[in-house]
Amino acid sequence: GRADEADVVIAATGVLHHPFVPGLEGLDDFAGDLFHTARWNEDVPLAGRRIGILGTGSSAVQAVGAIIDEAEALTLFQRTAQWVLPQVNPSYTEEEKAAFRADPESQMRLHDEVSELFAEGFANAVVDADSPALAQIAQMCRENLETVADPVLRSRLTPDHRAACKRIILAEDFYGAIQRPNARLVTEGVDRIVPEGIRTVDGEVHELDVLALATGFRVDRFLRPMEVVGPTGVRLSEAWAERPTAYLSLTVPGLPNLFMLNGPNGPVGNFSLIEVAELQMEYSLQLVDRIAVGDCLLVEPSVEATDAHEAARVEAAGKTVWATGCNSWYLDDRGVPMAWPWPFREFQRRMATPDLDAYILSG
């Protein structure tokens, strides 16, 4: 029943936060421990147990490497093979932490170096389906796959789509983990969940003690199920009845003084979401400053600017690697990638200074 008043709302509600639970027949019948990977139950013991992971996205692949040593048996149920890049993830040493404390600016220098490396090596590559950098990424994925010794297993782990058409997975040792004696890859489709585990379409029952659903997220939720109502009665639920959209992924016509970090059709698939949020926050605060100095009471994007941005985005999205023929969560109901389709430097440029011609300042 609490009520608060504010002049501006900045929604930092995230993107991948509403777990998607598939409507599998018999899901409530499972007699073991069941949870979604995004709601991992730390109270469930894993040691010496038969663990099933349903899915092969980032959460599933990274979980395999994390728990393979504990499981008596681990079964990975794969619907779609994924491209995987190796990624070491070492902890910083105490000496390195001390060096950061002694020279705080070194952290920003490292941030900028990593940002540049990521932009040039990956972020800019995926928005150009024919880029040499994307070809190099594909080659690295193939070389990583070649570390699977068994040709039959390697064939089953080989995707039928281009690298980066779906979200590329970064994992420290997935291929090593899936080749362990206590690991099994199942590619038969799931028929239903039974009390003992999972029955696949070939009739085999895979007996499990623990089942982790690595089945992804409802990626079109953003603020929802919260309702937002503008001063003229515009409702977010109505504005997004067809699909979520926003000017520069930040603002929505008819809903003034509402700013979203990592909102619809932003750089969810190719930039660091932390850096995206930082840039969007700085951009938003420049508009908030217009309110603070008394230039206006309300700020919202015009319908014309929003429509023009969305039309340009849709056209550019068709040239990205996400539009090369695979089925992924990046695609909306039309099959259009729900992402920022231009290079990182263009995003930085657009976020540097708001174009006030695109906004209605009133009050």
C-alpha positions as CSV (number, residue, x, y, z in Angstrom):
1,G,0.0,0.0,0.0
2,R,3.0,2.4,0.0
3,A,2.8,5.3,-2.4
4,D,5.7,7.5,-3.5
5,E,5.9,10.7,-5.5
6,A,8.7,11.5,-8.0
7,D,9.2,13.9,-10.9
8,V,11.1,11.3,-13.0
9,V,11.1,7.5,-13.0
10,I,14.2,5.7,-14.3
11,A,13.4,2.0,-14.8
12,A,16.4,-0.2,-14.3
13,T,14.4,-3.4,-14.3
14,G,16.6,-5.4,-16.6
15,V,16.0,-7.7,-19.6
16,L,16.5,-11.3,-18.7
17,H,14.6,-11.5,-15.4
18,H,11.3,-13.3,-16.1
19,P,12.2,-17.0,-16.4
20,F,10.4,-18.9,-19.2
21,V,9.1,-22.2,-18.0
22,P,7.9,-24.4,-20.9
23,G,4.5,-26.0,-20.9
24,L,5.9,-29.5,-20.7
25,E,3.4,-32.2,-20.0
26,G,3.9,-33.7,-16.6
27,L,6.1,-31.0,-15.3
28,D,4.3,-31.0,-11.9
29,D,4.7,-34.8,-11.7
30,F,8.5,-34.8,-11.2
31,A,9.3,-36.4,-7.9
32,G,12.8,-35.0,-7.6
33,D,14.1,-31.4,-7.1
34,L,13.0,-29.1,-9.8
35,F,14.0,-25.4,-10.4
36,H,14.9,-22.9,-13.1
37,T,18.5,-22.0,-13.5
38,A,17.7,-18.4,-12.9
39,R,16.2,-19.4,-9.6
40,W,18.8,-21.9,-8.6
41,N,18.0,-23.6,-5.3
42,E,21.2,-23.6,-3.3
43,D,19.6,-25.8,-0.7
44,V,19.4,-28.7,-3.2
45,P,22.4,-31.0,-2.8
46,L,24.1,-32.1,-6.0
47,A,26.9,-34.4,-4.9
48,G,26.4,-37.9,-6.0
49,R,23.1,-37.3,-7.6
50,R,21.7,-37.7,-11.1
51,I,21.2,-34.2,-12.6
52,G,19.4,-33.3,-15.7
53,I,19.8,-29.9,-17.5
54,L,17.1,-29.0,-20.0
55,G,18.4,-26.6,-22.6
56,T,21.7,-25.6,-24.2
57,G,21.9,-21.9,-24.0
58,S,24.5,-19.9,-21.9
59,S,23.0,-20.9,-18.5
60,A,22.9,-24.6,-19.4
61,V,26.4,-24.8,-20.9
62,Q,28.0,-22.8,-18.1
63,A,26.2,-25.0,-15.5
64,V,27.5,-28.2,-17.0
65,G,31.1,-27.1,-16.5
66,A,30.3,-25.9,-13.0
67,I,28.6,-29.0,-11.6
68,I,30.1,-31.9,-13.6
69,D,32.6,-32.8,-10.8
70,E,29.8,-33.1,-8.2
71,A,27.3,-35.1,-10.2
72,E,27.1,-38.9,-10.2
73,A,25.6,-38.5,-13.7
74,L,24.8,-35.4,-15.7
75,T,22.4,-35.5,-18.6
76,L,22.2,-32.5,-21.0
77,F,19.0,-32.4,-23.0
78,Q,19.8,-30.6,-26.2
79,R,17.2,-29.3,-28.7
80,T,19.6,-27.1,-30.6
81,A,23.4,-27.3,-30.8
82,Q,25.2,-24.0,-30.0
83,W,28.4,-22.4,-31.0
84,V,30.7,-22.1,-28.0
85,L,33.8,-19.8,-27.6
86,P,36.3,-20.8,-24.9
87,Q,36.6,-18.1,-22.2
88,V,38.9,-18.3,-19.2
89,N,37.6,-16.5,-16.2
90,P,40.4,-16.3,-13.6
91,S,40.0,-14.5,-10.3
92,Y,42.0,-11.4,-9.6
93,T,45.0,-12.0,-7.3
94,E,45.4,-10.1,-4.1
95,E,48.4,-8.3,-5.7
96,E,46.2,-7.2,-8.6
97,K,43.5,-5.9,-6.3
98,A,46.1,-4.0,-4.3
99,A,47.4,-2.4,-7.5
100,F,43.9,-1.3,-8.4
101,R,43.5,0.3,-5.0
102,A,46.8,2.1,-5.3
103,D,45.9,3.4,-8.8
104,P,42.1,3.7,-9.2
105,E,42.5,5.2,-12.6
106,S,44.0,1.9,-13.8
107,Q,40.5,0.4,-13.4
108,M,39.1,2.9,-15.9
109,R,42.0,2.3,-18.3
110,L,41.3,-1.4,-18.1
111,H,37.6,-0.8,-18.6
112,D,38.3,1.2,-21.8
113,E,40.8,-1.3,-23.1
114,V,38.3,-4.2,-22.7
115,S,35.5,-2.1,-24.2
116,E,37.6,-1.3,-27.3
117,L,38.6,-4.9,-27.6
118,F,35.0,-6.1,-27.3
119,A,33.6,-3.5,-29.7
120,E,36.2,-4.2,-32.4
121,G,36.4,-7.9,-31.9
122,F,32.7,-8.8,-31.5
123,A,30.1,-6.0,-31.1
124,N,30.8,-4.5,-34.5
125,A,31.2,-7.8,-36.2
126,V,27.7,-9.2,-35.6
127,V,25.9,-6.2,-37.1
128,D,27.6,-6.9,-40.4
129,A,26.9,-10.5,-41.5
130,D,29.8,-10.3,-44.0
131,S,32.5,-8.9,-41.8
132,P,36.0,-10.5,-41.6
133,A,35.8,-10.3,-37.9
134,L,32.7,-12.4,-37.9
135,A,34.5,-15.0,-40.1
136,Q,37.3,-15.1,-37.5
137,I,34.8,-15.6,-34.7
138,A,33.3,-18.5,-36.6
139,Q,36.8,-20.1,-37.1
140,M,37.5,-19.8,-33.4
141,C,34.2,-21.6,-32.7
142,R,35.0,-24.4,-35.1
143,E,38.5,-24.8,-33.6
144,N,37.0,-25.1,-30.1
145,L,34.5,-27.7,-31.3
146,E,37.4,-29.7,-32.7
147,T,38.5,-30.4,-29.2
148,V,35.7,-32.9,-28.9
149,A,37.5,-36.2,-29.7
150,D,34.6,-38.5,-30.5
151,P,33.4,-37.7,-34.0
152,V,29.9,-38.8,-33.3
153,L,29.6,-36.6,-30.2
154,R,31.2,-33.8,-32.2
155,S,28.7,-34.1,-35.0
156,R,25.8,-34.0,-32.5
157,L,27.3,-30.8,-31.0
158,T,27.7,-29.1,-34.4
159,P,25.2,-26.3,-35.0
160,D,23.3,-26.0,-38.2
161,H,23.4,-22.2,-38.2
162,R,26.1,-19.5,-38.6
163,A,28.1,-18.6,-35.6
164,A,26.5,-15.6,-33.7
165,C,23.1,-16.0,-35.4
166,K,22.1,-17.2,-32.0
167,R,23.7,-15.8,-28.9
168,I,27.3,-17.1,-28.9
169,I,28.1,-18.9,-25.7
170,L,31.2,-18.2,-23.6
171,A,32.3,-21.1,-21.5
172,E,35.5,-22.1,-19.7
173,D,35.4,-25.8,-20.4
174,F,32.0,-27.0,-21.8
175,Y,33.5,-29.4,-24.3
176,G,35.8,-30.9,-21.8
177,A,32.9,-31.4,-19.3
178,I,30.5,-33.0,-21.8
179,Q,33.2,-35.5,-22.7
180,R,33.5,-36.7,-19.1
181,P,32.5,-40.3,-18.4
182,N,29.6,-39.2,-16.1
183,A,28.2,-36.8,-18.8
184,R,25.6,-37.7,-21.4
185,L,24.2,-35.6,-24.3
186,V,20.6,-36.4,-25.3
187,T,19.3,-35.1,-28.6
188,E,16.0,-36.9,-28.7
189,G,13.1,-34.6,-28.2
190,V,11.3,-34.5,-24.8
191,D,8.0,-36.4,-24.8
192,R,7.0,-35.5,-21.2
193,I,8.2,-35.3,-17.6
194,V,7.5,-38.3,-15.5
195,P,8.0,-38.8,-11.7
196,E,11.3,-40.6,-12.4
197,G,12.7,-38.0,-14.8
198,I,12.3,-37.2,-18.5
199,R,10.8,-39.5,-21.1
200,T,12.1,-38.7,-24.6
201,V,10.2,-39.4,-27.8
202,D,12.1,-42.7,-28.4
203,G,10.4,-44.0,-25.2
204,E,13.5,-44.0,-23.0
205,V,13.0,-42.7,-19.4
206,H,16.1,-40.8,-18.2
207,E,16.0,-41.2,-14.4
208,L,16.9,-38.0,-12.5
209,D,17.2,-36.8,-9.0
210,V,17.5,-33.1,-9.9
211,L,16.1,-31.3,-13.0
212,A,17.3,-27.8,-13.8
213,L,15.3,-25.9,-16.4
214,A,17.7,-23.8,-18.5
215,T,14.9,-22.7,-20.7
216,G,15.6,-19.0,-20.9
217,F,13.5,-15.9,-20.3
218,R,10.4,-14.0,-21.4
219,V,12.5,-11.4,-23.2
220,D,9.7,-9.0,-24.1
221,R,8.7,-8.2,-20.4
222,F,10.9,-5.3,-19.4
223,L,8.8,-3.3,-16.9
224,R,5.9,-5.6,-17.2
225,P,3.8,-6.7,-15.3
226,M,3.9,-3.2,-13.9
227,E,1.5,-0.8,-15.5
228,V,2.6,2.7,-16.4
229,V,0.0,5.4,-17.2
230,G,0.8,8.7,-18.8
231,P,-0.9,12.1,-18.1
232,T,-3.2,11.7,-21.1
233,G,-4.2,8.2,-20.3
234,V,-1.6,6.3,-22.5
235,R,-0.9,2.9,-21.0
236,L,2.3,1.0,-21.4
237,S,0.3,-2.2,-21.9
238,E,-1.6,-0.6,-24.8
239,A,1.5,1.0,-26.3
240,W,3.2,-2.4,-26.3
241,A,0.1,-4.5,-27.1
242,E,1.7,-5.5,-30.5
243,R,5.3,-5.6,-29.3
244,P,7.7,-3.5,-27.1
245,T,9.3,-0.5,-28.8
246,A,10.9,2.7,-27.6
247,Y,12.9,5.6,-29.0
248,L,16.5,4.6,-28.7
249,S,15.3,1.8,-26.4
250,L,14.9,4.5,-23.7
251,T,11.6,6.4,-23.9
252,V,8.0,5.9,-25.1
253,P,5.6,8.5,-26.6
254,G,2.8,9.5,-24.2
255,L,4.8,8.4,-21.1
256,P,6.8,11.5,-20.2
257,N,9.6,11.5,-17.7
258,L,9.9,7.7,-17.9
259,F,13.4,6.5,-18.9
260,M,14.4,2.8,-19.3
261,L,17.9,1.4,-19.0
262,N,18.3,-1.6,-21.4
263,G,14.8,-1.2,-22.8
264,P,13.3,-2.6,-25.9
265,N,15.4,-3.2,-29.1
266,G,18.6,-2.0,-27.5
267,P,22.1,-3.6,-27.7
268,V,21.2,-6.7,-25.8
269,G,23.1,-9.1,-28.0
270,N,26.3,-7.4,-28.9
271,F,27.4,-4.8,-26.2
272,S,28.1,-5.0,-22.5
273,L,24.8,-4.3,-20.8
274,I,26.7,-2.6,-18.0
275,E,28.3,-0.1,-20.4
276,V,25.0,0.3,-22.2
277,A,23.2,1.2,-18.9
278,E,26.0,3.7,-18.0
279,L,25.7,5.5,-21.3
280,Q,21.9,5.5,-21.2
281,M,22.0,6.8,-17.7
282,E,24.2,9.7,-18.7
283,Y,21.9,10.4,-21.6
284,S,18.8,10.3,-19.5
285,L,20.2,12.7,-16.9
286,Q,20.9,15.3,-19.6
287,L,17.1,15.3,-20.2
288,V,16.4,15.3,-16.5
289,D,18.6,18.4,-16.2
290,R,16.2,20.2,-18.5
291,I,13.5,19.6,-16.0
292,A,15.8,20.5,-13.1
293,V,16.7,23.9,-14.5
294,G,13.0,24.8,-15.2
295,D,13.0,24.5,-19.0
296,C,10.0,22.1,-18.8
297,L,8.1,19.8,-16.5
298,L,7.6,16.9,-19.0
299,V,9.9,15.3,-21.5
300,E,8.8,12.6,-24.0
301,P,9.8,11.5,-27.5
302,S,7.7,12.5,-30.4
303,V,5.7,9.8,-32.3
304,E,7.4,10.8,-35.5
305,A,10.9,10.4,-34.1
306,T,10.1,7.1,-32.5
307,D,8.5,5.8,-35.7
308,A,11.5,7.0,-37.8
309,H,14.0,5.4,-35.5
310,E,12.1,2.1,-35.5
311,A,11.8,2.0,-39.3
312,A,15.6,2.6,-39.6
313,R,16.3,0.0,-37.0
314,V,14.2,-2.7,-38.7
315,E,15.8,-2.0,-42.0
316,A,19.3,-2.2,-40.6
317,A,18.5,-5.3,-38.6
318,G,18.1,-7.2,-41.8
319,K,21.8,-6.9,-42.5
320,T,22.9,-8.4,-39.2
321,V,24.0,-12.0,-38.5
322,W,20.9,-12.5,-36.4
323,A,18.8,-12.4,-39.6
324,T,20.7,-15.1,-41.4
325,G,18.1,-17.9,-40.9
326,C,18.2,-19.3,-37.4
327,N,15.5,-19.2,-34.8
328,S,16.6,-17.4,-31.7
329,W,15.2,-15.3,-28.8
330,Y,16.7,-12.2,-30.6
331,L,13.8,-12.3,-33.1
332,D,10.4,-10.7,-32.5
333,D,7.0,-12.0,-33.7
334,R,7.8,-10.8,-37.3
335,G,11.2,-12.5,-37.3
336,V,13.0,-9.1,-37.0
337,P,16.0,-9.0,-34.6
338,M,15.1,-7.1,-31.4
339,A,18.4,-5.4,-31.1
340,W,20.5,-2.4,-31.9
341,P,21.8,-3.1,-35.4
342,W,24.6,-0.5,-35.7
343,P,28.2,-0.4,-34.4
344,F,29.1,0.5,-30.9
345,R,30.6,3.8,-31.8
346,E,27.2,4.8,-33.3
347,F,25.6,4.0,-30.0
348,Q,28.1,6.0,-28.1
349,R,27.5,9.0,-30.5
350,R,23.7,8.8,-30.1
351,M,24.0,8.6,-26.4
352,A,26.5,11.5,-26.0
353,T,23.9,14.3,-26.4
354,P,20.1,14.0,-26.8
355,D,18.7,15.3,-30.0
356,L,16.1,17.7,-28.6
357,D,14.3,17.9,-32.0
358,A,13.2,14.3,-31.3
359,Y,11.5,15.3,-28.0
360,I,8.5,17.2,-26.8
361,L,9.3,19.4,-23.8
362,S,6.1,20.7,-22.2
363,G,4.8,22.4,-19.0
